């Protein structure tokens, strides 16, 4: 999408224009950004790493969450909840 190197605030603004859901591995996002007025649902994957082998097992929980997600909400999925 040509968003390589785009920082969090700008990245969220770009994502809001095209998507309903933002999935990230950035556990500090809620501390770094004011998420109160975002129209995105945000899911933080809190695995051992952001590498595929660690995030793929969390996808079943993401799929279970999809029907319940609301704009402006943040959910964290960790290996302990997967």
N, C-alpha and C positions, 0 to 999 in steps of 0.2 A: 504494500500500500504506500510505500515510500515514507513510512513513519520512523524509520531507523534513526536513532539518536534523539528523537523527540522526548522531552522530559515530561514528568508526571502531569503537571497542571495542563499543559498544552495537549498532551496525549488524551487525557480525560475529555477535554473540550472537543477534540476531533472525534473521539469514539462516541460521544453523546449525539453527534449529528447523524451517525450511521447505524448505531447499534442500541440494543436494549440491555445487553449484558456485557460486563467487562470482567474477564477472568485474568487474575494476576498471581504472581508468586511473591509480590512485594508485601511483606507482613507489616511494614511501617506505613503503608499508604494512608491509613486512617489518621495517623499522627502527623503526616506531612501535608495533607490536603484537607480542605474544608469540603466534606462530602454531603453536608446538610441539604444543599440545593441541587444536587445532581439528579438527572432523570434516569441514570443508569442503575441497574442492579449490579452489585459488585460481589464477586466471589474470590476470596483469597485462598489459594492452595498452599497449605502450610506443611509440605512434606519435608523429607530430609534434604531435598535439593529440588531445583526447578527442572532437572533433567527428566526426560520422558519416562524412564523406568520408575521414577518416584511419583510423578504426577498422574500417570495413566491409571493406577489403582484408585485414585480419588474421583475419577470421572463418573463412576456409578452414583456417587453421592451428589455430584453436580446434576446429573440427569434427574435424580429424585427431587432435587430442589426446584428445578425449572418451573413446574406448574405453580409454585407458591411464591416465586420471586416478585417483589414489588419495587417500583422505581424508588431510588434513594436509600435502598437497604444494602447492608454489607453483611456477608456471611463468610465465616472462616471454616474451611474443611481441612482437618489435619489427619495425619496417619492414625491418631488415636481414635478418631471418629469414623474412619473409613472401614 
